[in-house]
Amino acid sequence: MVGLATTSFHREGNNYSRNGYYFYLYNGTLNSSIGDDDKEYYNQNANQDGSIIGVHYDESFGTITFYLNGKNLGIAYTNVTGDLYPAFDFYGTGACIELVPFH
């Protein structure tokens, strides 16, 4: 899962339903601390080798939008407030991420 979380992110436990706003790449659903567990968002598996996932938090509008390989997937969350930071939540083993600069 890729998303945004507050500073109360729990390093040793699941955060997708407790802290923040996440896009579950395996099945394209949204999971968050506001009760959006498994909400439909993107109807495909976005978890392909080499996929580039982006997230944009627009504080002025209170929205979070995700991108897949440069394609805007639409607004995922609204009425978002507060300081948020990039976060990842892994389910299972063998997964990896690579952080790349945005140009």
RADAWO-V208071 format. One record per pair of residues at least 6 apart in sequence whose C-alpha atoms are under 6 Angstrom apart, sorted by the first residue. I is the first residue (numbers start at 0). J is the second residue. Records with the same first field share a line. If there is no record, write none. Layout:
I=J  J
This chain:
0=21  22  23  24  87  88
1=21  22  87
2=20  21  85  86
3=19  20  83  84  85  86
4=18  19  83  84  86
5=83
15=30  31
16=31  32
17=32
18=32
19=31  32
20=31
21=29  30  31
22=29
23=29
24=45  46
25=44  46
26=44
27=40  41  42  43  44
28=37  38  39  40
29=37  38
30=36  37
51=67  68
52=66  67
53=65  66
54=64  65
55=63  64
56=62  63
61=77  78  79  80
62=76  77  79
63=74  75  76
64=73  74  75
65=72
66=72
